[in-house]
Amino acid sequence: MNVFKFLSLATFVCLTSLTNEAIFFITNAQLPQQVNKNQCPPQNRLVKSNIPIILNTGSTNTPCYRIYISPTGKVDYVVGSNRNGKDSLKQKLTHRFFRDIKKAQPLSKLPTQPCMKSVSFGSSTFIRLGGEQSPDLSCPSDNPQVKALFQDVNEITRDLKIPD
């Protein structure tokens, strides 16, 4: 019996021919791609509507991250494909972050400032909350709410020792 190896196969459908040789057909399934250490794995969790998520896309040289922050300051985070953690933020920072989010809502209505980014080194930073998503907070902005949120994000990532 001849067996053929296909790098992009995940599923084979095996049929038996008249000569009892196995014939393999490719289905549409894909093999799981090897995850780059800077890529975040898919978000496979339900998140309460009052839990903001800070998302950073990462770049060629820096890992992406997702940070889930509860109103009590408890934090769950994912950095790249191989670092997960739990921590707590200082109460003062937690209160300021939630106050700044409340002032900025709805997040999807914040003014956008497109900015040029390097293909290799550029990343984008967003906040998601209750079905809303901010524009890229890492683009320079004159808007005080955008500035405050980006300052909060920077302080949070520094406290959690997440590379930016």
N, C-alpha and C positions, 0 to 999 in steps of 0.2 A: 504494500500500500504506500502510495506517495502522499506525504503530508506537506503542505505548503504553509510557510509562516508568513503572515502579513503583519507588519508593524502597527497598522492602524485598525486592526480587528479587535472587537471586544466579544462578539458573539458569532458563533458559527451555527449554521443550520446543516445538519447532517442528513443526507438521504442515501439510501442504499440503491445502487444500480443493479442491473441484471447479473453482473459479474461479482456482486457483493463487495465492490470497492466503495470506500467512503468518498463522497463528493462534498466539498465544503463550499458554502455560498456566504458571501459577505452580507451582513445585515447593516442597517443604518447606525447601529450603536458604535460609539467611539471608545477607544481605550482611555482610561483616565490619563490626562496629560501630566507629565512630571511638573510639579509645582515649583516655580522659581522661589528661592528663599525670601525674595522681596514681595511676593504676591500674597495677598490675603486669601485664605480659603473662603468659599461661599458662606454667607450668613445663614446658618441653619438653626435659627432660634426665633421664637416669638418674643416680641418686646412690648412691654406695656406702653400705652400711649403717652405716659408721663415721663418716660425714660429717654433723654436725648442721647443721640449717638454721634460722636465725632468721627468723621471718616477722612482719611487721607489716602490718596491713590498710590503714593509711593512713586519711585522712579527707578531707573536703572541702578542707581547707587544707594538708594535709601529704601527701607522696607515700608510697605503700606501699614496702616493701623486702623483699628476700630476701637473706640472707647465708649462703653455704656456707663452712664452716670445716674445713680438713683438720687432722688431728692434728699436722702439722708447722707449722701457723700460716698456711699459704697460704689466701687468701680470694678467692672470686669473689662479686660482688654485683650486684644489680639494684635500681635505685631508680626508682620510677615507670615510665613507659613509654619513657624516653629516656636513661637513664644506666646504663651497665654499667661494671664495673671489676674489677681484680685488685689485690691488695695482700698484705701480710703483717702479722700481728699480732706484738707483742712476745712473746718466748718465755714470760715470766712470766705474762702474761695468757692465753696459749694453754693453759699447764699448769693454771692456776687454773680456767679455763672447763671444760676436760675433767674435771678433778677434781670440780668442782661438779655437772656432769652425771652423773658416775658415782655420786656420793652421792645424787642425786635420783631415780635410776632405780628402777622404771619411771616415766617421765615422766607417763604417763596416770593414774597413781595418786596424784600430788601432790594435796593438798587444794585444792579450788576455793573461791574467794571471789568470788561474783558482785558486780559493782559497777555503779553507774549511770554512763552515759557520755552525753555530748551527741551527738545525731544528727549534727551538723555537724563537731564537733571531736574526737569520741572515736575512738580506734583501739585495736586489740588486738594484743598481742605474744605469740607462741608460739615454742616450740622443738620441732622434729621431729627424731627420730633413730630409725633402725631400725624404722619402723612405729609408733612411739609419738609422741604429741603432748602437750605440757604444757598445763595450763589457761592462761588469759590471765594472763601474768606481770605485766601492768601494773595489775592489780587489787591493792589493798593486801592484805597477808597477814602473819600472825604466824609463818608457817612459815619456818624458817631456810633451807631449801633453795630455796624460791621467792624469798626475798629475795636470796640469793646469786646465783642465776641472773639475776634482773632487774638486779642491780648489774653483773654481767658484761656483759649485753647493752648496758646504758647506756655502759659504758666502751668496748666494741667499736664501737658506733655513733659515739661521740665521736672515737675514733681514726681511723675511716674517713671522718669528716666527713659522716655521713648525718644528715639532719634528723630530729628526733623530735617 
